[in-house]
């Protein structure tokens, strides 16, 4: 290599990097690479951290192969902070293109743990060009998460086949094609030929694959396989009486032959794209140990509808469009109807789904929920059956209290509807009697029951009133507190209602009821507040740069600069193994922003045009400095301080963002 080659001499071990190396090794061995062939090279400045060899001839008992093994060199880079942008990817690719030749490898893999790569390097053509021409593949943080989950969901060798497919290798497992009886059909004159056949699970697993969203290719679109769903399918198909009547839909990406009722399918890994039915197929990998899993997979035949596809862009678009049509026009039964069906057929599981549905349907007949909880799409009500039945806090209550849950929930929601009468009656305006609101109320109920039980009290309406009254008194003067728009974008995702309920509702009760929140919940609340402060500090630093220029730090008062530099030195001494790469301005005291920005020398020329007035900015920063000091000394905030933190941070941030937008949209003038 040229003089630009980076040294591969051993360097001082970096615990962050070694942790990343071990993580990559675990993923590779879970996929099916033999441990002794995944060789860690030791700490290097730039050279390969892992060299892995895969012996095709030995692993698959194949003979006469032109290429008997695949050798991959791997460099594991680890960011000190997640989300760090990688700016030198082009240089890394160039270096590892040379290393591929030097190590006589087939491919170089760059694992960029914690990094975000530039958008230009996510484009399919760019990925393919670099892989084919330079023999380099790269995984950013998102792709690492994908492969970690894939290696957990699929057993050896199926996750390994997917990995090889992603880096451009497909393995021909046999020269003899699979032969099955098939029926050829066209649904209309211009329709594609559909080949319907039955095939043993074991054979389809060898040639099938799923094109996931989150893998190397940004074109991938399918949801990642979930272990829970796979396990449920595996348990079901292990029974002798089981059957799967729905067909699997696949697109053949290697040429198949059909003649006189016989279909010949090449035995090539990842040559059949599983467009629909991925969990039904891969659920066979999760058959309980008590069953003869290998025998089940060899004997169980799946009904498959296959179409002839291709690996090119045209084939990808056609297959993706078929996937869209299946999911858009052939939707599975709605969750609420399915739960109702479970109840009607008295189907239960270990999680007590029948009991949960039964209790929820009884609640539907009680006064707070009459006309507000719906099952069928044509029924009225802002709350759905699934909202209650599928929510983990409700499942937890049912597990602890069994059939008593109905009386507990009835008394609780009656109390809610009495204390918050206006909010409960108007789900269009307020959050309480909506899907999000009911889940947040259930989350709050879990905490109320826990604290009440610790006191040795019974869950009576009087006790519910005791807790909820504190929430009412603290919010009665805040007209916007329960407005739906106040929660827009907050209570999203499976765990979000619990988080929002804890940070916005339970903390109010905790202010008046000693020990209401446990230590972990308080730490989570504290973390959220600390993050708000950190984000504001980042915005203020950016404001200084935009207003005063990139070299603003050099023009700050000596005492403020020296204090920031001193804090940076302290940080490096505190964590000597961690490279402190942030500039000194990243260590400015929070109070320094107010001092610098409101000084007589800087306010008028730089900041007067950004903020409404000096008093407006100074008063808010003074309030926030006190709040920031409480957080710095690990003292939880009361509701008033929380409200100020949220409100003042948002006001200052939006003011700066509006100013930046005006600067961007203003026409620039050039010098004569």
C-alpha positions in Angstrom: 0.0 0.0 0.0 1.0 3.7 -0.3 2.2 6.0 2.4 -1.5 6.6 3.4 -1.6 3.0 4.9 -2.5 3.1 8.5 -0.3 1.1 10.9 -1.5 -2.3 12.1 0.9 -2.4 15.0 -0.6 -3.4 18.4 -2.0 -0.5 20.4 -3.3 -0.2 23.9 -6.5 -2.2 24.3 -9.7 -0.1 24.1 -12.4 -1.7 26.3 -15.1 -0.2 24.2 -13.7 -1.6 21.0 -13.0 -5.0 22.5 -16.6 -5.2 23.7 -17.7 -4.5 20.1 -15.3 -7.2 18.8 -16.8 -9.7 21.2 -20.3 -8.7 20.2 -19.5 -9.3 16.5 -18.0 -12.7 17.3 -21.1 -13.7 19.2 -23.3 -12.8 16.2 -21.1 -14.7 13.8 -21.0 -17.9 15.9 -24.8 -17.7 16.5 -25.2 -17.6 12.7 -23.2 -20.8 12.3 -19.6 -19.8 11.8 -17.4 -22.3 13.7 -15.8 -20.7 16.8 -12.3 -21.9 16.0 -12.6 -20.2 12.5 -13.7 -16.8 13.9 -10.2 -15.6 14.9 -9.8 -12.4 16.9 -6.6 -10.8 15.9 -6.0 -8.6 19.0 -6.0 -4.9 19.3 -4.8 -3.1 16.2 -4.8 0.6 15.2 -6.5 -0.2 11.9 -6.0 -3.7 10.6 -8.6 -6.6 10.8 -9.9 -7.3 14.2 -11.4 -10.6 13.2 -10.6 -13.0 10.3 -13.3 -15.6 9.6 -13.2 -18.5 7.2 -16.2 -20.5 6.0 -15.4 -23.9 4.5 -18.2 -24.6 1.9 -16.9 -28.1 1.0 -16.7 -29.3 4.7 -19.9 -27.6 6.0 -22.2 -28.7 3.2 -20.4 -31.9 2.2 -20.2 -30.7 -1.4 -17.6 -31.9 -3.8 -16.1 -30.6 -7.0 -16.5 -26.9 -6.0 -14.3 -24.3 -7.8 -14.5 -22.2 -4.6 -14.1 -24.3 -1.5 -14.1 -21.6 1.2 -15.0 -17.9 1.8 -12.6 -15.7 3.8 -13.8 -12.4 5.4 -11.6 -9.8 7.2 -13.5 -7.7 9.7 -12.7 -4.3 11.2 -14.8 -3.4 14.3 -15.1 0.4 14.9 -17.0 1.5 18.0 -18.3 5.1 18.6 -18.0 6.6 22.1 -21.5 7.9 21.7 -24.4 6.2 19.7 -25.5 8.2 16.7 -22.0 9.6 15.9 -21.7 10.5 12.3 -18.9 8.7 10.4 -17.1 11.2 8.2 -14.2 9.0 6.9 -16.1 6.0 5.5 -14.7 6.7 2.0 -11.1 6.4 3.4 -11.9 3.3 5.3 -13.3 1.6 2.2 -10.2 2.5 0.2 -7.9 1.1 2.9 -9.9 -2.1 3.2 -10.0 -2.5 -0.5 -6.2 -2.8 -0.3 -6.4 -5.2 2.7 -8.7 -7.6 0.8 -5.8 -8.1 -1.7 -3.1 -8.2 1.0 -4.9 -10.8 3.1 -6.1 -12.7 0.0 -9.7 -12.4 1.3 -13.0 -12.5 -0.5 -14.5 -9.6 1.3 -13.9 -7.0 4.0 -16.6 -6.2 6.5 -16.6 -2.9 8.4 -18.9 -3.0 11.5 -19.5 0.5 12.6 -21.0 0.1 16.1 -22.8 3.2 17.2 -22.2 5.1 14.0 -24.6 6.6 11.5 -23.2 6.5 7.9 -23.9 9.3 5.3 -27.1 8.9 3.4 -25.2 8.7 0.1 -23.7 5.4 1.3 -27.1 3.8 2.0 -28.2 3.9 -1.7 -28.6 0.4 -3.2 -26.4 1.2 -6.2 -23.7 2.6 -4.0 -23.8 -0.5 -1.7 -23.7 -2.9 -4.7 -20.9 -1.0 -6.5 -18.7 -1.0 -3.4 -19.4 -4.6 -2.7 -18.8 -5.8 -6.2 -15.9 -3.5 -7.3 -14.1 -3.0 -4.0 -15.1 -6.2 -2.1 -16.1 -4.1 0.9 -19.4 -4.3 2.9 -20.3 -2.0 5.9 -22.8 -2.3 8.7 -23.9 0.8 10.6 -25.6 0.7 14.0 -29.0 -0.1 12.5 -27.7 -3.0 10.5 -25.9 -4.4 13.6 -29.1 -4.4 15.5 -30.7 -6.2 12.6 -28.1 -9.0 12.5 -28.1 -9.4 16.2 -31.8 -10.0 16.2 -31.7 -12.2 13.1 -29.1 -14.5 14.6 -31.3 -14.8 17.7 -34.5 -15.5 15.7 -33.1 -18.0 13.2 -30.9 -21.0 13.9 -27.8 -22.2 12.1 -27.6 -22.3 9.1 -30.6 -20.1 8.0 -29.4 -16.8 9.4 -26.0 -17.7 7.9 -27.6 -18.1 4.5 -29.3 -14.7 4.8 -25.9 -13.2 5.8 -24.2 -14.7 2.7 -27.1 -13.5 0.5 -26.7 -10.0 1.8 -23.0 -9.9 0.9 -23.6 -11.4 -2.5 -23.1 -15.2 -2.1 -25.6 -17.9 -2.7 -24.7 -21.5 -2.1 -25.8 -24.3 -4.5 -26.6 -27.1 -2.1 -27.1 -29.7 -4.8 -26.9 -30.1 -8.5 -30.1 -32.0 -8.4 -33.2 -29.8 -8.3 -36.2 -30.3 -6.0 -39.1 -31.9 -7.9 -42.7 -31.4 -6.8 -46.1 -31.8 -8.4 -47.6 -28.4 -9.2 -50.6 -26.7 -10.7 -50.1 -23.7 -13.1 -52.8 -21.0 -13.0 -53.3 -17.5 -14.6 -56.0 -15.5 -12.9 -56.7 -13.4 -16.0 -55.3 -13.1 -19.6 -52.6 -10.7 -18.7 -51.9 -12.2 -15.3 -48.6 -13.8 -14.2 -48.3 -17.6 -14.0 -48.9 -18.8 -10.4 -47.5 -22.2 -9.5 -49.3 -23.9 -6.6 -47.6 -26.9 -4.9 -46.9 -28.6 -1.6 -43.3 -28.8 -0.3 -41.7 -30.1 2.9 -40.8 -27.4 5.3 -37.2 -28.6 5.4 -36.8 -28.0 1.7 -38.4 -24.5 1.7 -36.2 -23.4 4.6 -33.1 -24.2 2.6 -34.0 -22.1 -0.4 -36.2 -19.4 1.3 -35.3 -16.0 2.7 -37.0 -12.8 4.0 -36.1 -9.3 2.7 -36.1 -7.3 5.9 -36.3 -3.6 6.6 -33.2 -2.8 8.6 -30.8 -5.1 6.8 -28.0 -4.0 4.6 -30.2 -3.0 1.7 -32.4 0.0 2.1 -34.9 -1.6 -0.4 -35.8 -4.2 2.2 -39.3 -3.8 3.6 -40.6 -6.7 5.7 -40.9 -6.7 9.4 -38.1 -8.5 11.3 -39.1 -12.0 12.5 -40.2 -11.9 16.1 -39.2 -14.7 18.5 -42.5 -14.6 20.3 -44.5 -15.2 17.2 -42.1 -17.9 15.9 -42.4 -19.7 19.3 -46.2 -19.7 19.1 -46.1 -21.2 15.6 -43.5 -23.7 16.6 -45.6 -24.9 19.5 -48.7 -25.2 17.4 -47.2 -27.1 14.5 -45.6 -29.6 16.8 -49.0 -31.1 17.6 -50.1 -34.1 15.5 -53.5 -32.5 14.7 -52.1 -29.2 13.5 -52.5 -27.8 10.0 -51.7 -24.6 8.2 -54.4 -24.0 5.5 -53.1 -20.6 4.4 -50.6 -20.7 1.5 -47.0 -19.3 1.6 -46.3 -16.8 -1.2 -42.8 -16.9 -2.8 -41.0 -15.4 -5.7 -38.4 -17.6 -7.4 -35.2 -15.6 -8.1 -33.5 -18.5 -9.8 -34.9 -20.0 -12.9 -37.5 -22.8 -12.3 -38.8 -25.3 -14.8 -42.4 -26.4 -15.1 -43.6 -29.1 -17.5 -46.5 -31.5 -17.5 -47.5 -30.9 -13.9 -43.9 -31.1 -12.5 -42.0 -28.2 -11.1 -38.2 -28.3 -10.8 -36.7 -25.9 -8.2 -32.9 -25.3 -8.0 -31.5 -26.1 -4.5 -29.8 -22.7 -4.1 -29.8 -20.8 -0.8 -31.9 -17.6 -0.6 -33.4 -18.1 -4.1 -37.0 -18.1 -3.0 -38.2 -14.8 -1.6 -40.8 -15.4 1.1 -43.2 -12.6 0.3 -46.0 -13.7 2.7 -46.0 -16.3 5.5 -42.6 -15.7 6.9 -43.6 -16.5 10.5 -45.5 -19.6 9.4 -42.4 -20.9 7.8 -39.7 -19.9 10.3 -41.9 -20.9 13.2 -40.9 -24.5 12.4 -37.4 -23.6 13.8 -39.0 -23.0 17.2 -40.5 -26.4 17.8 -40.3 -27.4 21.5 -37.5 -29.7 22.5 -40.0 -32.4 23.5 -41.0 -32.9 19.9 -38.9 -34.5 17.1 -38.3 -31.2 15.3 -36.2 -32.6 12.4 -38.9 -35.2 11.6 -41.7 -32.6 11.8 -39.9 -30.3 9.3 -39.2 -33.2 6.9 -42.8 -34.6 7.0 -44.9 -31.3 7.3 -45.8 -30.0 3.8 -46.6 -26.4 3.3 -48.9 -25.1 0.5 -47.0 -22.6 -1.6 -48.0 -20.2 -4.4 -44.9 -19.3 -6.4 -44.3 -16.7 -9.1 -41.3 -16.3 -11.3 -39.3 -13.3 -10.2 -35.7 -12.1 -10.7 -32.9 -10.5 -8.7 -32.8 -7.4 -10.7 -34.4 -4.0 -10.0 -37.5 -4.9 -12.1 -38.0 -8.1 -10.2 -37.5 -6.4 -6.9 -40.2 -3.8 -7.8 -42.6 -6.5 -9.0 -42.2 -8.5 -5.8 -42.4 -5.5 -3.5 -45.6 -4.5 -5.2 -47.0 -8.0 -4.7 -46.1 -7.7 -1.0 -48.0 -4.4 -0.8 -51.1 -5.8 -2.5 -51.2 -8.7 -0.1 -50.9 -6.5 2.9 -53.2 -3.8 1.6 -56.0 -5.8 0.0 -55.8 -9.1 1.8 -55.6 -8.0 5.4 -55.8 -10.5 8.2 -58.7 -10.4 10.7 -58.7 -7.2 12.8 -57.3 -7.7 16.3 -60.6 -6.7 18.1 -62.6 -9.2 16.2 -60.0 -11.9 16.8 -60.1 -11.3 20.6 -63.9 -11.5 20.5 -63.6 -14.8 18.6 -61.2 -16.1 21.3 -63.8 -15.3 23.9 -66.7 -16.8 21.9 -64.8 -20.1 21.4 -63.4 -20.0 25.0 -59.8 -20.2 23.8 -57.3 -19.5 26.5 -53.5 -19.5 26.8 -51.0 -19.3 29.6 -51.2 -15.5 29.6 -54.9 -15.7 30.4 -56.3 -14.1 27.3 -59.8 -15.5 27.8 -59.9 -14.0 31.3 -58.6 -10.6 30.1 -61.2 -10.4 27.3 -64.0 -11.5 29.6 -63.1 -8.8 32.1 -62.8 -6.1 29.4 -66.2 -7.1 27.9 -67.8 -6.8 31.4 -66.2 -3.4 31.8 -67.8 -2.4 28.5 -71.2 -2.8 30.2 -70.3 -0.6 33.2 -71.3 3.1 33.3 -67.9 4.7 32.5 -67.5 2.6 29.4 -71.0 2.3 28.1 -70.9 3.6 24.5 -67.1 4.2 24.8 -65.6 0.8 24.3 -66.1 -0.8 20.9 -65.4 -4.3 19.4 -66.9 -4.1 15.9 -65.7 -1.4 13.5 -69.3 -0.2 13.1 -69.7 0.4 16.9 -69.2 3.7 18.6 -66.5 4.5 21.1 -63.0 6.0 21.2 -61.5 3.0 23.1 -61.0 -0.5 21.5 -61.1 -3.9 23.2 -57.5 -4.6 22.2 -56.4 -1.4 23.9 -57.2 -2.9 27.2 -56.7 -6.6 26.6 -53.3 -6.4 25.0 -51.8 -3.9 27.3 -49.1 -5.4 29.6 -50.1 -3.4 32.8 -53.7 -4.8 32.4 -52.2 -8.3 32.0 -50.1 -7.7 35.1 -53.2 -6.7 37.1 -55.2 -9.7 35.9 -52.2 -12.0 36.9 -52.1 -10.5 40.4 -55.9 -10.2 41.1 -57.6 -12.7 38.8 -61.3 -12.3 38.5 -61.2 -9.5 41.2 -59.7 -7.3 38.4 -63.2 -6.5 37.1 -64.4 -5.0 40.4 -61.0 -3.2 40.8 -61.1 -1.7 37.3 -64.8 -0.8 37.6 -64.3 1.1 40.8 -61.1 2.8 39.5 -62.6 4.0 36.2 -65.9 5.1 38.0 -63.7 7.2 40.3 -61.7 8.6 37.3 -65.0 9.5 35.5 -66.3 11.3 38.6 -63.2 13.2 39.5 -62.3 14.1 35.9 -65.9 14.3 34.7 -65.4 17.0 32.0 -62.3 15.3 30.6 -63.8 11.8 30.6 -67.0 12.9 28.8 -65.2 14.6 25.9 -62.7 12.2 24.2 -62.5 14.5 21.1 -60.9 17.2 23.2 -59.3 15.4 26.1 -56.9 12.4 26.4 -58.5 10.4 29.2 -61.2 8.4 27.4 -59.1 7.5 24.4 -56.9 4.5 23.6 -53.8 6.4 24.7 -55.5 7.8 27.8 -56.9 4.5 29.0 -53.5 2.8 28.7 -51.9 5.6 30.7 -54.6 5.3 33.3 -54.0 1.5 33.5 -50.3 2.2 33.9 -51.1 4.6 36.8 -53.4 2.0 38.3 -50.6 -0.5 38.6 -48.6 2.0 40.7 -51.6 2.9 42.8 -52.3 -0.8 43.6 -48.6 -1.4 44.4 -48.3 1.5 46.8 -51.7 0.8 48.3 -50.8 -2.9 48.9 -47.5 -1.9 50.5 -49.6 0.1 53.0 -51.7 -2.9 53.7 -54.9 -1.2 52.3 -57.6 -2.7 50.2 -58.3 -1.3 46.7 -61.5 0.5 47.4 -63.1 3.5 45.7 -62.1 5.6 48.7 -58.5 4.7 48.2 -58.6 5.4 44.5 -60.1 8.8 45.3 -57.3 9.5 47.8 -54.6 9.1 45.1 -56.5 10.7 42.1 -57.4 13.8 44.1 -53.8 14.9 44.3 -53.7 14.7 40.5 -56.9 16.7 40.2 -55.8 19.4 42.7 -52.4 19.9 40.9 -53.9 20.2 37.4 -57.2 21.9 38.0 -55.8 25.3 37.1 -53.9 24.0 34.0 -56.6 23.9 31.3 -54.2 22.3 28.8 -52.9 19.5 31.0 -55.3 16.8 29.8 -55.9 18.2 26.3 -55.2 15.5 23.6 -53.0 18.0 21.7 -50.7 18.2 24.7 -49.8 14.6 24.2 -49.4 14.7 20.5 -46.4 12.6 19.5 -45.6 11.6 23.1 -47.7 8.5 23.9 -46.5 6.5 20.9 -45.1 2.9 20.8 -45.8 0.0 23.1 -44.1 1.3 26.2 -44.7 5.0 25.7 -48.0 5.3 27.6 -46.4 3.9 30.7 -43.5 6.3 30.4 -45.7 9.3 29.9 -48.0 8.3 32.7 -45.0 8.0 35.0 -43.4 11.3 34.1 -46.5 13.5 33.8 -49.1 11.9 36.2 -47.4 9.7 38.7 -44.8 12.3 39.6 -47.6 14.7 40.7 -49.0 12.1 43.1 -45.4 11.3 44.3 -45.0 14.9 45.3 -47.7 14.4 47.9 -47.6 10.7 48.6 -44.3 9.5 50.1 -42.8 6.5 48.3 -45.4 6.4 45.6 -42.7 5.9 42.9 -39.9 3.4 43.3 -36.2 4.1 42.8 -36.0 2.9 39.2 -39.0 5.0 38.1 -37.5 8.1 39.8 -34.2 7.5 37.9 -36.1 7.2 34.6 -37.9 10.5 35.4 -34.6 12.1 36.3 -33.0 10.9 33.1 -35.7 12.5 31.0 -35.3 15.8 32.7 -31.5 15.7 32.4 -31.8 14.9 28.6 -34.0 18.1 28.2 -31.2 20.2 29.8 -28.5 18.5 27.6 -30.5 19.2 24.4 -31.0 22.8 25.4 -27.3 23.2 26.1 -26.6 21.8 22.6 -29.0 24.3 21.1 -27.4 27.2 22.9 -23.9 26.2 21.8 -25.2 26.0 18.2 -26.7 29.5 18.7 -23.3 30.9 19.8 -21.7 29.4 16.7 -24.4 30.7 14.3 -24.4 34.2 15.8 -20.7 34.8 16.6 -19.0 32.4 14.1 -17.0 29.2 14.4 -14.3 30.8 16.5 -16.6 32.3 19.1 -14.9 30.4 21.9 -11.6 32.2 21.4 -13.4 35.5 22.0 -15.0 34.6 25.3 -13.8 36.0 28.6 -10.7 34.4 30.0 -12.3 33.0 33.1 -15.1 31.3 31.2 -12.7 29.7 28.7 -10.3 28.6 31.4 -13.2 27.0 33.4 -14.3 25.0 30.3 -10.8 23.8 29.6 -10.4 22.8 33.3 -13.6 20.8 33.1 -12.4 19.0 30.0 -9.1 18.0 31.7 -11.1 16.7 34.7 -13.2 14.6 32.3 -10.1 13.0 30.8 -8.7 12.2 34.3 -12.1 10.7 35.4 -12.2 8.4 32.4 -8.6 7.8 31.3 -9.5 4.9 28.9 -12.0 7.1 27.0 -10.7 9.5 24.3 -12.1 12.9 25.1 -12.5 14.3 21.6 -15.0 17.1 22.3 -13.7 20.7 22.0 -13.4 22.8 25.1 -16.7 24.7 24.3 -18.6 21.5 24.9 -17.7 21.9 28.6 -19.1 25.4 29.1 -21.1 25.8 32.4 -24.8 26.2 31.9 -24.7 29.6 33.6 -21.9 30.7 31.1 -24.5 30.9 28.3 -26.5 33.5 30.1 -23.4 35.5 31.2 -21.9 35.5 27.7 -25.0 36.1 25.7 -26.4 39.0 27.9 -23.1 40.8 28.3 -23.1 44.4 27.2 -20.4 43.7 24.6 -22.4 40.8 22.9 -26.1 41.3 23.4 -26.8 44.1 21.0 -24.6 43.0 18.0 -25.4 39.2 18.3 -28.4 38.3 20.4 -30.8 41.2 20.6 -32.3 40.2 17.2 -32.8 36.6 18.3 -34.7 36.9 21.6 -37.8 39.1 22.5 -35.7 41.0 25.1 -32.8 40.7 27.5 -35.2 40.4 30.5 -37.2 37.7 28.8 -34.0 35.6 28.2 -32.4 36.3 31.5 -35.4 35.4 33.6 -35.9 32.1 31.9 -32.2 31.2 32.1 -32.1 32.1 35.8 -35.0 29.7 36.5 -33.4 26.9 34.4 -30.1 27.3 36.1 -31.7 26.5 39.5 -33.5 23.5 38.0 -30.3 22.3 36.3 -28.4 22.5 39.7 -31.1 20.4 41.4 -30.7 17.7 38.7 -26.9 18.0 38.9 -27.2 17.1 42.6 -29.6 14.3 41.9 -32.6 15.9 43.5 -36.0 15.1 41.8 -38.0 18.1 40.5 -41.5 18.9 41.7 -44.3 19.4 39.2 -43.9 23.2 39.1 -40.2 22.8 38.2 -41.0 20.1 35.7 -43.5 22.4 34.0 -41.0 25.3 33.9 -38.3 23.1 32.5 -40.5 21.8 29.7 -42.0 25.2 28.9 -38.9 27.4 29.1 -36.7 24.9 27.2 -39.2 24.7 24.5 -39.7 28.5 24.3 -35.9 29.2 24.0 -35.4 26.4 21.6 -38.2 27.4 19.3 -37.1 31.1 19.4 -33.6 30.1 18.2 -35.0 27.7 15.6 -37.3 30.5 14.2 -34.3 32.8 14.0 -32.3 30.2 12.2 -35.1 29.7 9.7 -35.3 33.4 9.0 -31.5 33.5 8.4 -31.8 30.6 5.9 -34.7 32.1 4.0 -33.3 35.6 3.9 -31.7 36.5 0.5 -28.0 36.8 0.6 -26.2 39.8 -0.9 -22.7 39.7 -2.4 -20.0 42.4 -2.1 -19.6 44.7 -5.1 
